[in-house]
Amino acid sequence: MQAQQTPTIMSPGAVSVPPTGPVKKIARNKITRPALPTISPWSKKPVKKRIKRAHTPTTSSIAMSSPAISSTPSTQVPIAPAPNVNLPPEFSDDGAHADVVTVGSSRNGKIEAWKIGDTDFALYRYDENSPLPDAWVKQITKDGKGTVIPAFDDVCASSDGIVCAISSAGKAFMLNTSKNYWEEIPASNAKRLKFGKISVGNAQNFWAIEKATNNIYQLLFNKEINVGGLTIKSNEWIIKSVNGLDVAAGIDGTVIALNTQNKVYQLVNNTWKEFPGVLLTHVAVASKDIIWATFDRGPVHEIWKFMPDVKTPTWQKVKGANEQDAEGFVHIAINAGGTIFATDDIGTIYTNGDAGVVIVPVTPEELKQQQQSGQPGQFVQLDAGHIATKSKASSKRTEAKKAGKVHPIQPDPKIVAQKKLTQKKVKVAKPGMRRGGPPVVTVIQKR
């Protein structure tokens, strides 16, 4: 996809400027971050975000562990759906709640969905075959040394089987799926960095936002560094921009970032290029043509989608019931097969299915044959040698939902009242900007 070119925000390897100025509220309002001097076109203007209860970690030691997967069922207190939710077609209430939710796919094509509990901030994994109202299973999150990681700020799953998370201490971890423990993502400068958000598009595409500075970092693999006069190769987190509100990476290497004025940028040839005429609060990227997002316009949480297959590719609002604009989502996650998990203002989870994707290496000739086969279904062209084929939704839970055997958890009025008290109203200036977007090339086609 193409976008109007703007000046480079910050070149790779640039040094961050020490923070100065007043304290600003940013993403998910879990923490406060100081503003930075104006050294890029990204504005420092604060953005309205929903208020969430802060949590305090029970330990400051984050190391590496043994079993990470537990069979302990979720015991979170149920919460009623938030008002002002107009769902897009095919979406339904999952029957659970979260602080953060993500969805990807395992290497064998199974759905890989995770969430952070909205009361205990622990990690939960989605059980695609569960017939229970709450299909989320609380995990025993330990590192390789057996140390428990008690709470998390963010979690992200890619469509090629990578799962990463940010602990409440700001450390970036990756799930070791073969040994079932969480290991800190190795990098030469990892000890001095504390992150608040992470995104992983594929096994070679890691991004994060630093808590204290809003700096956007990319993980550079096998960088040559000098240690004691010796040149060695090591991973390193490098600054790609400042004043970042959100960043999301796709399976095909697409990277979209938002600044603190809600402007939207894509990284193209190591340069940030702006999408003019659109403002967003949160963005989710599966590939260059599968991008969903939200924008908090006062009390209304708009839902946006990038439309690559129209005459003039652009950003458009998603439609809900009665052809009215869909609204209500504040956080969205999506995998390369188009499966979406989203949450509303009080953490209610909504989904449009539970299918994973299979990443298949193919030759250009095989890819062309699949395009012309005429078989039903969809595929995503990742590059010249890979495709993502949408797998079938899990039968047990999907069939139970269709049969009416899976019902949302009954609300608890006391918890609902408590959540409403924690939500503060923040005035948001009207953007006064024309909606629109740049032309792109469609890559999702029917077989």
C-alpha positions as CSV (number, residue, x, y, z in Angstrom):
1,M,0.0,0.0,0.0
2,Q,1.2,3.5,-0.8
3,A,0.9,6.6,1.2
4,Q,1.8,10.3,1.0
5,Q,5.4,10.8,1.9
6,T,6.3,12.8,4.9
7,P,9.7,13.5,6.4
8,T,11.5,10.7,8.2
9,I,10.5,10.7,11.8
10,M,13.7,9.2,13.1
11,S,16.3,7.3,11.2
12,P,17.4,3.8,12.4
13,G,19.9,3.8,15.3
14,A,19.2,7.4,16.2
15,V,19.7,8.4,19.9
16,S,16.7,9.2,22.0
17,V,16.5,12.7,23.4
18,P,16.1,12.8,27.2
19,P,12.4,13.5,28.1
20,T,11.4,16.9,29.3
21,G,8.2,18.8,29.8
22,P,4.9,18.1,31.4
23,V,3.5,14.6,32.0
24,K,1.0,13.3,29.4
25,K,-1.5,10.5,29.5
26,I,-1.1,7.9,26.7
27,A,-2.2,4.4,25.6
28,R,-4.5,2.5,28.0
29,N,-3.7,5.0,30.8
30,K,-1.9,2.5,32.9
31,I,1.1,4.8,33.2
32,T,2.1,8.4,32.6
33,R,4.8,9.3,30.1
34,P,6.8,12.6,29.9
35,A,6.5,14.4,26.6
36,L,9.6,14.8,24.3
37,P,11.1,17.9,22.6
38,T,9.8,18.6,19.1
39,I,12.3,16.8,16.9
40,S,9.9,15.1,14.6
41,P,6.7,15.9,12.7
42,W,4.8,13.7,15.2
43,S,2.9,15.9,17.6
44,K,3.0,15.7,21.4
45,K,-0.7,16.5,21.8
46,P,-2.3,14.2,24.4
47,V,-5.0,11.8,23.3
48,K,-8.1,10.6,25.2
49,K,-7.8,7.1,26.4
50,R,-10.0,5.0,28.7
51,I,-9.0,4.8,32.3
52,K,-8.0,1.4,33.6
53,R,-7.2,0.3,37.1
54,A,-3.5,0.3,37.8
55,H,-1.9,-2.9,39.2
56,T,1.2,-3.5,41.3
57,P,3.5,-6.4,40.5
58,T,4.2,-8.8,43.4
59,T,7.8,-9.3,42.5
60,S,10.5,-7.3,40.8
61,S,12.5,-10.4,39.6
62,I,11.7,-11.4,36.1
63,A,13.8,-14.3,34.8
64,M,13.2,-17.5,32.8
65,S,10.9,-20.6,33.7
66,S,9.5,-24.1,33.4
67,P,5.9,-25.1,32.7
68,A,4.0,-22.1,31.3
69,I,0.8,-23.8,30.5
70,S,-1.8,-24.6,33.2
71,S,-5.1,-26.3,33.2
72,T,-6.5,-23.9,35.8
73,P,-9.9,-22.5,34.5
74,S,-10.5,-18.8,34.5
75,T,-12.0,-17.5,37.7
76,Q,-12.5,-13.9,36.8
77,V,-15.6,-12.0,38.1
78,P,-18.1,-11.6,35.3
79,I,-18.9,-8.1,34.0
80,A,-21.9,-6.9,32.0
81,P,-21.5,-5.7,28.4
82,A,-20.9,-2.0,28.0
83,P,-23.5,0.3,26.5
84,N,-23.2,1.9,23.0
85,V,-22.0,-1.3,21.3
86,N,-23.2,-1.8,17.7
87,L,-21.5,-4.9,16.5
88,P,-20.3,-5.5,12.9
89,P,-21.8,-8.5,11.0
90,E,-20.7,-11.9,12.2
91,F,-19.5,-10.7,15.6
92,S,-20.7,-12.1,18.9
93,D,-20.1,-11.8,22.6
94,D,-17.4,-14.3,23.5
95,G,-18.7,-14.5,27.1
96,A,-15.4,-13.3,28.8
97,H,-13.6,-10.1,29.6
98,A,-10.0,-8.9,29.2
99,D,-7.7,-5.9,29.7
100,V,-5.8,-6.8,26.5
101,V,-6.6,-9.5,23.9
102,T,-4.6,-10.8,20.9
103,V,-5.1,-13.4,18.2
104,G,-2.7,-15.2,15.9
105,S,-2.1,-18.7,14.7
106,S,0.1,-21.6,15.7
107,R,2.4,-23.2,13.2
108,N,-0.1,-26.0,12.5
109,G,-2.9,-23.6,11.7
110,K,-4.7,-23.7,15.1
111,I,-5.9,-20.4,16.6
112,E,-3.5,-18.8,19.1
113,A,-5.5,-16.3,21.2
114,W,-4.3,-14.8,24.5
115,K,-5.6,-12.2,26.9
116,I,-4.6,-10.3,30.0
117,G,-7.1,-10.6,32.8
118,D,-8.8,-7.3,33.6
119,T,-8.7,-7.9,37.4
120,D,-5.6,-9.9,38.0
121,F,-3.5,-8.9,34.9
122,A,-2.4,-12.5,34.5
123,L,-2.2,-14.3,31.1
124,Y,-5.0,-16.5,29.8
125,R,-5.0,-18.8,26.8
126,Y,-8.0,-19.5,24.6
127,D,-9.2,-23.1,24.4
128,E,-10.8,-23.4,21.0
129,N,-12.6,-26.7,21.9
130,S,-14.1,-25.5,25.2
131,P,-17.9,-25.8,25.4
132,L,-17.9,-23.7,28.5
133,P,-19.1,-20.0,28.6
134,D,-15.6,-19.0,29.5
135,A,-13.1,-20.6,27.1
136,W,-10.0,-18.9,28.6
137,V,-7.6,-20.9,30.8
138,K,-5.3,-19.1,33.2
139,Q,-1.6,-19.8,32.6
140,I,1.2,-20.5,35.0
141,T,3.7,-18.0,33.7
142,K,7.3,-18.9,34.7
143,D,10.7,-18.2,33.2
144,G,13.5,-20.7,32.6
145,K,14.6,-20.5,36.3
146,G,11.1,-21.2,37.6
147,T,10.5,-17.6,38.7
148,V,6.8,-16.7,38.4
149,I,6.0,-13.7,36.3
150,P,2.9,-12.4,38.1
151,A,1.4,-9.7,35.9
152,F,1.5,-8.3,32.4
153,D,0.9,-5.1,30.5
154,D,0.6,-6.4,26.9
155,V,0.5,-9.6,24.9
156,C,0.8,-10.3,21.1
157,A,0.5,-13.4,19.0
158,S,1.7,-13.6,15.3
159,S,0.2,-15.7,12.5
160,D,3.3,-17.9,12.4
161,G,3.3,-19.1,15.9
162,I,5.2,-16.5,17.9
163,V,3.7,-15.2,21.2
164,C,5.3,-12.3,23.1
165,A,4.3,-10.4,26.2
166,I,5.4,-7.4,28.3
167,S,5.6,-8.0,32.0
168,S,4.5,-5.3,34.5
169,A,8.2,-4.7,35.1
170,G,8.5,-3.7,31.5
171,K,10.5,-6.7,30.2
172,A,9.8,-8.3,26.8
173,F,9.3,-12.1,26.9
174,M,8.6,-14.7,24.3
175,L,6.9,-18.1,24.9
176,N,9.2,-21.1,24.3
177,T,6.6,-23.4,22.9
178,S,8.8,-26.5,22.9
179,K,9.7,-26.2,26.6
180,N,6.6,-24.3,27.8
181,Y,8.3,-21.4,29.6
182,W,8.8,-17.7,29.0
183,E,12.2,-16.4,28.1
184,E,13.3,-12.8,27.9
185,I,13.8,-11.7,24.4
186,P,17.6,-11.5,24.1
187,A,19.1,-8.1,23.1
188,S,22.3,-6.3,24.1
189,N,20.4,-3.4,25.5
190,A,17.4,-5.2,27.0
191,K,18.4,-4.6,30.6
192,R,18.1,-0.8,30.4
193,L,14.8,-0.8,28.5
194,K,11.3,-1.0,30.0
195,F,8.5,-1.5,27.5
196,G,4.8,-0.9,27.8
197,K,3.6,-2.4,24.5
198,I,4.7,-5.0,22.0
199,S,3.8,-6.2,18.5
200,V,5.2,-9.2,16.6
201,G,4.3,-9.6,12.9
202,N,6.4,-12.7,12.3
203,A,9.5,-14.5,13.6
204,Q,11.7,-11.7,12.3
205,N,9.5,-8.7,12.9
206,F,9.4,-7.4,16.6
207,W,8.3,-3.9,17.7
208,A,7.8,-2.3,21.1
209,I,7.1,1.1,22.7
210,E,9.1,2.2,25.7
211,K,7.2,3.1,28.9
212,A,9.0,6.2,30.0
213,T,9.7,7.9,26.6
214,N,7.1,6.7,24.1
215,N,10.0,5.8,21.8
216,I,9.2,3.1,19.2
217,Y,11.8,0.3,19.0
218,Q,12.4,-2.4,16.5
219,L,14.4,-5.6,17.3
220,L,17.4,-5.8,15.0
221,F,18.8,-9.4,14.7
222,N,22.5,-10.2,14.6
223,K,23.8,-6.6,14.7
224,E,27.5,-6.2,14.9
225,I,28.5,-4.5,18.2
226,N,31.9,-3.7,19.8
227,V,32.4,-5.3,23.3
228,G,35.8,-4.8,24.9
229,G,37.5,-4.3,21.6
230,L,35.9,-7.4,20.1
231,T,33.2,-7.3,17.3
232,I,30.4,-9.7,18.1
233,K,26.9,-10.2,16.7
234,S,24.0,-9.6,19.0
235,N,20.3,-8.6,18.9
236,E,19.6,-5.0,19.7
237,W,16.5,-2.9,20.2
238,I,16.9,0.2,18.0
239,I,14.9,3.4,18.0
240,K,12.7,4.0,15.0
241,S,10.7,7.0,16.1
242,V,9.5,9.1,19.1
243,N,6.1,10.1,20.4
244,G,4.5,6.7,19.6
245,L,1.0,5.9,20.7
246,D,0.6,2.5,19.1
247,V,2.5,0.3,16.7
248,A,1.4,-2.9,14.9
249,A,3.2,-5.3,12.5
250,G,1.8,-7.8,10.0
251,I,2.8,-11.3,8.8
252,D,4.1,-9.8,5.6
253,G,6.3,-7.2,7.2
254,T,3.8,-4.3,7.1
255,V,4.3,-1.8,10.0
256,I,1.7,0.8,10.9
257,A,2.3,3.3,13.8
258,L,0.2,6.0,15.4
259,N,1.6,9.1,17.1
260,T,0.2,10.9,20.1
261,Q,-1.9,13.2,17.9
262,N,-3.6,10.1,16.4
263,K,-2.0,10.5,13.0
264,V,-1.3,7.3,11.0
265,Y,2.0,6.3,9.5
266,Q,3.4,3.4,7.5
267,L,7.1,2.4,7.5
268,V,8.1,2.3,3.8
269,N,11.8,1.9,2.9
270,N,12.9,2.9,6.4
271,T,10.8,6.1,6.2
272,W,7.6,6.9,7.9
273,K,4.9,8.0,5.4
274,E,1.6,9.5,6.6
275,F,-1.9,8.4,5.7
276,P,-3.6,11.8,5.4
277,G,-7.2,12.4,6.4
278,V,-7.5,9.7,9.1
279,L,-7.1,9.7,12.8
280,L,-6.9,6.5,14.9
281,T,-6.4,5.5,18.5
282,H,-5.5,1.8,18.2
283,V,-4.5,-0.2,15.1
284,A,-4.3,-4.0,14.3
285,V,-2.4,-5.3,11.3
286,A,-2.5,-8.8,9.8
287,S,-1.0,-7.9,6.4
288,K,-0.9,-4.8,4.2
289,D,-4.5,-5.3,3.1
290,I,-6.0,-6.5,6.4
291,I,-5.9,-3.6,8.8
292,W,-8.6,-2.7,11.4
293,A,-8.5,0.1,13.9
294,T,-10.4,2.2,16.4
295,F,-10.8,5.9,17.1
296,D,-12.1,7.3,20.4
297,R,-14.3,10.2,19.5
298,G,-15.4,11.3,23.0
299,P,-17.8,8.6,24.4
300,V,-18.1,7.0,20.9
301,H,-15.5,4.3,20.0
302,E,-15.5,4.2,16.2
303,I,-14.4,1.1,14.3
304,W,-12.4,1.6,11.1
305,K,-11.1,-0.8,8.4
306,F,-8.7,-0.3,5.5
307,M,-10.5,-0.9,2.2
308,P,-8.0,-2.0,-0.5
309,D,-10.5,-3.5,-2.9
310,V,-12.6,-0.5,-3.7
311,K,-12.1,1.8,-6.7
312,T,-10.2,4.3,-4.6
313,P,-8.6,2.4,-1.6
314,T,-9.3,4.2,1.6
315,W,-10.1,4.0,5.3
316,Q,-13.8,3.5,6.0
317,K,-16.0,3.1,9.0
318,V,-17.3,-0.4,9.6
319,K,-21.0,-0.8,9.4
320,G,-23.1,-2.5,12.1
321,A,-26.8,-3.3,12.6
322,N,-29.3,-1.5,10.3
323,E,-26.4,-0.1,8.2
324,Q,-25.5,2.2,11.0
325,D,-21.8,2.8,11.9
326,A,-20.5,0.0,14.1
327,E,-19.0,1.2,17.4
328,G,-17.9,0.1,20.8
329,F,-14.5,-1.6,20.2
330,V,-11.5,0.0,22.0
331,H,-9.0,-2.7,21.3
332,I,-8.7,-5.0,18.2
333,A,-6.5,-7.9,17.3
334,I,-6.5,-9.8,14.0
335,N,-4.7,-12.7,12.4
336,A,-3.8,-13.3,8.7
337,G,-7.0,-15.3,8.1
338,G,-9.2,-12.4,9.2
339,T,-10.2,-13.8,12.6
340,I,-10.7,-10.8,15.0
341,F,-10.9,-10.6,18.8
342,A,-11.9,-7.2,20.2
343,T,-12.9,-5.6,23.5
344,D,-15.2,-2.8,24.4
345,D,-14.9,-0.1,27.0
346,I,-15.2,-2.4,30.0
347,G,-13.3,-5.3,28.6
348,T,-16.1,-7.5,27.1
349,I,-14.6,-9.7,24.4
350,Y,-16.2,-10.1,20.9
351,T,-15.1,-12.3,18.1
352,N,-16.1,-13.1,14.5
353,G,-14.9,-16.7,14.7
354,D,-12.0,-18.8,15.9
355,A,-10.1,-19.9,12.8
356,G,-6.3,-20.0,12.5
357,V,-4.1,-19.7,9.4
358,V,-1.5,-22.0,7.8
359,I,1.6,-20.4,6.5
360,V,2.7,-22.5,3.4
361,P,5.9,-22.1,1.4
362,V,5.1,-22.3,-2.3
363,T,6.7,-21.5,-5.6
364,P,5.4,-18.6,-7.8
365,E,3.9,-21.2,-10.2
366,E,2.1,-23.0,-7.3
367,L,0.8,-19.6,-6.1
368,K,-0.6,-18.8,-9.5
369,Q,-2.3,-22.1,-9.7
370,Q,-3.9,-21.6,-6.3
371,Q,-5.1,-18.2,-7.5
372,Q,-6.8,-19.7,-10.6
373,S,-8.1,-22.9,-8.9
374,G,-11.6,-21.5,-8.3
375,Q,-11.8,-23.3,-5.0
376,P,-13.9,-21.6,-2.2
377,G,-12.2,-19.8,0.6
378,Q,-9.6,-17.1,1.0
379,F,-5.8,-16.9,1.0
380,V,-3.4,-14.1,1.8
381,Q,-0.4,-13.6,-0.4
382,L,2.5,-12.9,2.0
383,D,5.4,-12.7,-0.5
384,A,6.6,-14.5,-3.6
385,G,7.1,-17.8,-1.7
386,H,4.5,-18.0,1.1
387,I,0.7,-17.9,1.5
388,A,-1.6,-18.0,4.5
389,T,-4.6,-20.3,4.0
390,K,-7.5,-19.8,6.3
391,S,-8.1,-23.0,8.3
392,K,-11.5,-24.3,9.5
393,A,-12.9,-22.9,12.7
394,S,-12.7,-25.3,15.7
395,S,-15.7,-27.6,15.5
396,K,-16.6,-28.1,19.1
397,R,-16.9,-24.5,20.3
398,T,-18.3,-23.2,17.1
399,E,-21.0,-25.8,16.9
400,A,-21.8,-25.3,20.5
401,K,-22.3,-21.6,19.9
402,K,-24.5,-22.2,16.9
403,A,-26.6,-24.6,18.9
404,G,-27.1,-22.0,21.6
405,K,-25.1,-24.0,24.2
406,V,-22.5,-21.3,24.9
407,H,-23.9,-18.2,26.7
408,P,-22.3,-15.0,27.9
409,I,-21.4,-15.0,31.6
410,Q,-24.1,-13.4,33.7
411,P,-23.2,-9.8,34.7
412,D,-22.4,-8.7,38.3
413,P,-24.1,-5.3,39.0
414,K,-21.5,-4.4,41.7
415,I,-18.6,-4.9,39.4
416,V,-20.3,-3.0,36.6
417,A,-20.9,0.0,38.9
418,Q,-17.3,-0.1,40.1
419,K,-16.0,-0.1,36.6
420,K,-18.2,2.9,35.6
421,L,-16.8,4.9,38.6
422,T,-13.2,4.3,37.3
423,Q,-14.0,5.7,33.8
424,K,-13.3,9.4,33.6
425,K,-14.7,11.7,30.9
426,V,-12.0,13.4,28.8
427,K,-12.9,16.0,26.2
428,V,-11.4,15.4,22.8
429,A,-11.0,18.1,20.2
430,K,-12.8,17.5,16.9
431,P,-10.3,16.4,14.3
432,G,-11.8,18.5,11.5
433,M,-10.0,16.4,9.0
434,R,-11.2,14.8,5.8
435,R,-11.3,11.0,5.9
436,G,-9.3,9.2,3.2
437,G,-6.3,7.1,2.3
438,P,-3.8,6.2,-0.3
439,P,-4.2,3.7,-3.2
440,V,-2.9,0.2,-2.6
441,V,-2.8,-3.1,-4.4
442,T,-5.3,-5.8,-3.4
443,V,-3.7,-9.0,-2.1
444,I,-6.7,-10.9,-0.7
445,Q,-8.4,-12.9,-3.4
446,K,-10.8,-15.9,-3.7
447,R,-9.3,-19.1,-4.8
